[in-house]
Amino acid sequence: MKIPNQRDKDNFLYPRSCYYSQIKPQNLVFNANLQIFSQKVGYITALETGGKLSPEEAYEQIETLWQELKSSKKELGIGVELNKYSHGL
């Protein structure tokens, strides 16, 4: 029997979908971060529904994940349109 390694566990816990939008490095990184966010929120809500986390704990964990995703978006410059008019050039 094959013993799963960490990569197998990560692939099982955090599966990734194909990316179909404009291919730019920052878009790919943000997409990966977004998929991880989605998976983790799913686990947190399941734990809360099952009584393993209180609603407050679940909310705090999701809020932390949201702030991390928001920070990632800002750092990667997602949604920022760069043109000569927006910078007064």
LUMGU-150590 format. One record per residue: residue number from 1; x, z, y negated of N, C-alpha, C, O in turn. Coordinates in steps of 0.05 Angstrom, whole numbers, m for minus. Last residue first. Example, Ala and Ser with C-alpha at 12.3 -4.5 7.8 and 13.67 -1.06 7.14 Angstrom:
<atoms>
+-------+--------+--------+--------+--------+--------+--------+--------+--------+--------+--------+--------+--------+
: tordo :   n.c1 :   n.c3 :   n.c2 :  ca.c1 :  ca.c3 :  ca.c2 :   c.c1 :   c.c3 :   c.c2 :   o.c1 :   o.c3 :   o.c2 :
+-------+--------+--------+--------+--------+--------+--------+--------+--------+--------+--------+--------+--------+
:     2 :    257 :    142 :     45 :    273 :    143 :     21 :    258 :    157 :     m1 :    268 :    161 :    m23 :
:     1 :    264 :    156 :    114 :    246 :    156 :     90 :    264 :    156 :     66 :    285 :    169 :     66 :
+-------+--------+--------+--------+--------+--------+--------+--------+--------+--------+--------+--------+--------+
</atoms>
This chain:
<atoms>
+-------+--------+--------+--------+--------+--------+--------+--------+--------+--------+--------+--------+--------+
: tordo :   n.c1 :   n.c3 :   n.c2 :  ca.c1 :  ca.c3 :  ca.c2 :   c.c1 :   c.c3 :   c.c2 :   o.c1 :   o.c3 :   o.c2 :
+-------+--------+--------+--------+--------+--------+--------+--------+--------+--------+--------+--------+--------+
:    89 :     m1 :   m330 :  m1223 :     22 :   m349 :  m1225 :     14 :   m375 :  m1237 :     31 :   m393 :  m1239 :
:    88 :    m37 :   m289 :  m1214 :    m31 :   m297 :  m1241 :     m7 :   m316 :  m1244 :      5 :   m317 :  m1266 :
:    87 :    m53 :   m280 :  m1163 :    m29 :   m266 :  m1172 :    m20 :   m274 :  m1200 :      1 :   m266 :  m1210 :
:    86 :    m96 :   m311 :  m1153 :   m100 :   m282 :  m1150 :    m76 :   m267 :  m1159 :    m78 :   m242 :  m1164 :
:    85 :    m78 :   m363 :  m1160 :    m96 :   m352 :  m1179 :    m99 :   m322 :  m1177 :   m103 :   m308 :  m1197 :
:    84 :    m45 :   m377 :  m1117 :    m33 :   m375 :  m1143 :    m51 :   m362 :  m1164 :    m42 :   m352 :  m1184 :
:    83 :    m61 :   m333 :  m1061 :    m62 :   m359 :  m1075 :    m51 :   m355 :  m1103 :    m49 :   m332 :  m1113 :
:    82 :    m75 :   m300 :  m1005 :    m53 :   m305 :  m1024 :    m56 :   m332 :  m1036 :    m54 :   m353 :  m1022 :
:    81 :   m122 :   m255 :   m984 :   m118 :   m284 :   m990 :    m96 :   m286 :  m1011 :    m98 :   m275 :  m1033 :
:    80 :   m124 :   m211 :   m933 :   m113 :   m215 :   m960 :   m108 :   m244 :   m965 :    m91 :   m256 :   m951 :
:    79 :   m138 :   m207 :   m881 :   m160 :   m208 :   m901 :   m150 :   m211 :   m930 :   m167 :   m213 :   m948 :
:    78 :    m82 :   m169 :   m863 :   m106 :   m184 :   m853 :   m127 :   m183 :   m875 :   m134 :   m162 :   m886 :
:    77 :    m33 :   m145 :   m870 :    m43 :   m163 :   m890 :    m66 :   m179 :   m882 :    m70 :   m202 :   m892 :
:    76 :    m13 :   m106 :   m837 :    m10 :   m134 :   m828 :    m20 :   m154 :   m849 :    m15 :   m178 :   m846 :
:    75 :    m29 :    m60 :   m865 :      0 :    m66 :   m861 :      5 :    m95 :   m853 :     25 :   m106 :   m860 :
:    74 :    m86 :    m64 :   m860 :    m73 :    m65 :   m886 :    m43 :    m73 :   m883 :    m33 :    m90 :   m898 :
:    73 :    m92 :    m60 :   m804 :   m102 :    m83 :   m819 :    m88 :    m86 :   m846 :    m80 :   m108 :   m853 :
:    72 :    m70 :     m9 :   m796 :    m58 :    m32 :   m783 :    m67 :    m58 :   m798 :    m50 :    m75 :   m803 :
:    71 :   m108 :     22 :   m823 :    m80 :     22 :   m832 :    m65 :     m3 :   m821 :    m50 :    m15 :   m835 :
:    70 :   m152 :     13 :   m790 :   m153 :      6 :   m818 :   m125 :      3 :   m830 :   m119 :    m15 :   m844 :
:    69 :   m134 :     37 :   m743 :   m140 :      8 :   m743 :   m140 :     m2 :   m772 :   m130 :    m24 :   m777 :
:    68 :   m129 :     90 :   m760 :   m105 :     76 :   m750 :   m110 :     46 :   m750 :    m92 :     31 :   m758 :
:    67 :   m182 :    101 :   m773 :   m162 :    102 :   m794 :   m136 :     87 :   m785 :   m124 :     74 :   m802 :
:    66 :   m204 :     97 :   m721 :   m213 :     78 :   m743 :   m192 :     78 :   m765 :   m185 :     56 :   m775 :
:    65 :   m181 :    140 :   m695 :   m175 :    113 :   m686 :   m182 :     92 :   m707 :   m168 :     73 :   m711 :
:    64 :   m204 :    181 :   m725 :   m175 :    178 :   m725 :   m168 :    150 :   m716 :   m150 :    137 :   m728 :
:    63 :   m258 :    173 :   m712 :   m250 :    171 :   m740 :   m220 :    167 :   m741 :   m210 :    151 :   m758 :
:    62 :   m256 :    185 :   m657 :   m263 :    157 :   m666 :   m254 :    153 :   m695 :   m245 :    132 :   m702 :
:    61 :   m244 :    239 :   m660 :   m226 :    221 :   m646 :   m231 :    192 :   m655 :   m212 :    177 :   m659 :
:    60 :   m288 :    259 :   m688 :   m261 :    262 :   m699 :   m242 :    242 :   m686 :   m225 :    230 :   m700 :
:    59 :   m330 :    246 :   m652 :   m330 :    235 :   m679 :   m302 :    236 :   m690 :   m292 :    216 :   m702 :
:    58 :   m316 :    278 :   m608 :   m317 :    249 :   m605 :   m316 :    236 :   m633 :   m301 :    216 :   m636 :
:    57 :   m321 :    329 :   m631 :   m295 :    320 :   m620 :   m294 :    289 :   m618 :   m274 :    276 :   m626 :
:    56 :   m376 :    329 :   m642 :   m357 :    332 :   m664 :   m329 :    322 :   m655 :   m315 :    308 :   m670 :
:    55 :   m400 :    324 :   m591 :   m403 :    303 :   m611 :   m383 :    304 :   m634 :   m374 :    284 :   m643 :
:    54 :   m350 :    344 :   m542 :   m373 :    350 :   m560 :   m376 :    327 :   m579 :   m357 :    311 :   m583 :
:    53 :   m338 :    316 :   m478 :   m330 :    319 :   m506 :   m354 :    327 :   m522 :   m376 :    317 :   m517 :
:    52 :   m366 :    316 :   m431 :   m338 :    324 :   m430 :   m326 :    328 :   m458 :   m306 :    342 :   m461 :
:    51 :   m417 :    294 :   m429 :   m414 :    323 :   m434 :   m386 :    333 :   m433 :   m381 :    357 :   m434 :
:    50 :   m424 :    241 :   m424 :   m422 :    256 :   m399 :   m418 :    286 :   m404 :   m415 :    301 :   m384 :
:    49 :   m421 :    225 :   m477 :   m447 :    222 :   m463 :   m447 :    239 :   m438 :   m468 :    251 :   m430 :
:    48 :   m366 :    234 :   m485 :   m386 :    249 :   m500 :   m413 :    249 :   m486 :   m426 :    269 :   m484 :
:    47 :   m345 :    196 :   m450 :   m339 :    224 :   m446 :   m359 :    242 :   m461 :   m366 :    263 :   m451 :
:    46 :   m365 :    149 :   m473 :   m373 :    156 :   m446 :   m367 :    186 :   m440 :   m384 :    199 :   m427 :
:    45 :   m339 :    150 :   m522 :   m369 :    153 :   m521 :   m378 :    160 :   m493 :   m398 :    175 :   m490 :
:    44 :   m286 :    145 :   m505 :   m294 :    169 :   m519 :   m325 :    172 :   m518 :   m335 :    194 :   m513 :
:    43 :   m287 :     93 :   m482 :   m281 :    117 :   m465 :   m290 :    143 :   m479 :   m302 :    160 :   m466 :
:    42 :   m300 :     62 :   m527 :   m317 :     62 :   m504 :   m313 :     86 :   m486 :   m332 :     98 :   m476 :
:    41 :   m256 :     72 :   m559 :   m282 :     81 :   m568 :   m302 :     82 :   m545 :   m318 :    101 :   m543 :
:    40 :   m217 :     45 :   m527 :   m216 :     74 :   m531 :   m242 :     86 :   m540 :   m251 :    107 :   m531 :
:    39 :   m234 :     m8 :   m532 :   m233 :      5 :   m506 :   m234 :     35 :   m509 :   m248 :     49 :   m494 :
:    38 :   m229 :    m16 :   m588 :   m255 :    m19 :   m575 :   m256 :     m5 :   m548 :   m275 :      9 :   m542 :
:    37 :   m174 :     m9 :   m595 :   m193 :      8 :   m609 :   m220 :      8 :   m595 :   m232 :     29 :   m589 :
:    36 :   m155 :    m52 :   m566 :   m149 :    m25 :   m557 :   m168 :     m5 :   m570 :   m177 :     13 :   m556 :
:    35 :   m175 :    m94 :   m597 :   m184 :    m91 :   m570 :   m179 :    m63 :   m559 :   m195 :    m52 :   m544 :
:    34 :   m146 :    m85 :   m645 :   m176 :    m83 :   m645 :   m187 :    m80 :   m617 :   m206 :    m65 :   m612 :
:    33 :    m94 :    m95 :   m628 :   m101 :    m68 :   m638 :   m132 :    m64 :   m637 :   m142 :    m43 :   m630 :
:    32 :    m99 :   m150 :   m617 :    m92 :   m131 :   m595 :   m100 :   m102 :   m603 :   m111 :    m87 :   m587 :
:    31 :   m111 :   m168 :   m668 :   m130 :   m172 :   m647 :   m125 :   m153 :   m623 :   m143 :   m141 :   m612 :
:    30 :    m63 :   m156 :   m695 :    m88 :   m142 :   m702 :   m109 :   m144 :   m680 :   m124 :   m125 :   m675 :
:    29 :    m29 :   m191 :   m668 :    m24 :   m162 :   m667 :    m50 :   m147 :   m673 :    m57 :   m128 :   m660 :
:    28 :    m52 :   m240 :   m682 :    m50 :   m233 :   m654 :    m46 :   m203 :   m651 :    m58 :   m190 :   m633 :
:    27 :    m46 :   m239 :   m738 :    m73 :   m240 :   m726 :    m73 :   m232 :   m697 :    m91 :   m218 :   m687 :
:    26 :      9 :   m240 :   m743 :     m6 :   m216 :   m752 :    m34 :   m216 :   m741 :    m45 :   m194 :   m736 :
:    25 :     22 :   m292 :   m721 :     32 :   m267 :   m709 :     15 :   m242 :   m717 :      8 :   m226 :   m700 :
:    24 :    m33 :   m335 :   m714 :    m12 :   m325 :   m732 :     m3 :   m299 :   m720 :    m20 :   m284 :   m708 :
:    23 :    m80 :   m378 :   m698 :    m57 :   m364 :   m686 :    m35 :   m360 :   m706 :    m21 :   m378 :   m714 :
:    22 :   m148 :   m369 :   m709 :   m123 :   m380 :   m720 :    m99 :   m364 :   m710 :    m98 :   m339 :   m713 :
:    21 :   m179 :   m351 :   m646 :   m179 :   m356 :   m674 :   m152 :   m368 :   m683 :   m136 :   m376 :   m666 :
:    20 :   m179 :   m335 :   m592 :   m187 :   m363 :   m599 :   m186 :   m370 :   m629 :   m193 :   m392 :   m636 :
:    19 :   m150 :   m300 :   m541 :   m152 :   m302 :   m570 :   m158 :   m330 :   m577 :   m143 :   m348 :   m569 :
:    18 :   m175 :   m266 :   m483 :   m161 :   m288 :   m495 :   m168 :   m288 :   m525 :   m188 :   m278 :   m534 :
:    17 :   m172 :   m193 :   m477 :   m186 :   m219 :   m475 :   m168 :   m241 :   m488 :   m149 :   m235 :   m503 :
:    16 :   m145 :   m141 :   m438 :   m144 :   m158 :   m462 :   m158 :   m184 :   m457 :   m155 :   m196 :   m435 :
:    15 :   m157 :    m74 :   m416 :   m156 :   m103 :   m411 :   m157 :   m118 :   m437 :   m170 :   m109 :   m457 :
:    14 :   m138 :    m18 :   m408 :   m140 :    m32 :   m433 :   m138 :    m62 :   m429 :   m118 :    m74 :   m437 :
:    13 :   m137 :      0 :   m355 :   m150 :     16 :   m375 :   m156 :      1 :   m401 :   m176 :      6 :   m414 :
:    12 :   m108 :    m42 :   m330 :   m134 :    m34 :   m320 :   m150 :    m19 :   m342 :   m174 :    m25 :   m346 :
:    11 :    m62 :    m45 :   m359 :    m79 :    m69 :   m357 :   m107 :    m62 :   m347 :   m126 :    m75 :   m355 :
:    10 :    m42 :      7 :   m350 :    m50 :     m2 :   m377 :    m68 :    m26 :   m376 :    m87 :    m28 :   m391 :
:     9 :    m32 :      4 :   m295 :    m51 :     23 :   m305 :    m61 :     15 :   m333 :    m85 :     15 :   m338 :
:     8 :      7 :    m36 :   m294 :    m18 :    m40 :   m279 :    m40 :    m22 :   m290 :    m63 :    m30 :   m293 :
:     7 :     47 :    m10 :   m324 :     35 :    m34 :   m334 :      9 :    m40 :   m320 :    m11 :    m49 :   m333 :
:     6 :     61 :     33 :   m290 :     48 :     39 :   m316 :     34 :     14 :   m327 :     13 :     15 :   m338 :
:     5 :     44 :     12 :   m222 :     62 :     21 :   m243 :     47 :     25 :   m269 :     23 :     21 :   m270 :
:     4 :     15 :     31 :   m160 :     12 :     18 :   m186 :     33 :     30 :   m206 :     39 :     54 :   m206 :
:     3 :     41 :     16 :    m98 :     38 :     38 :   m117 :     37 :     26 :   m145 :     55 :     11 :   m153 :
:     2 :     11 :    m17 :    m44 :     27 :    m19 :    m68 :     20 :      4 :    m87 :     m3 :     11 :    m91 :
:     1 :     17 :      0 :     23 :      0 :      0 :      0 :     18 :      0 :    m25 :     37 :     15 :    m27 :
+-------+--------+--------+--------+--------+--------+--------+--------+--------+--------+--------+--------+--------+
</atoms>
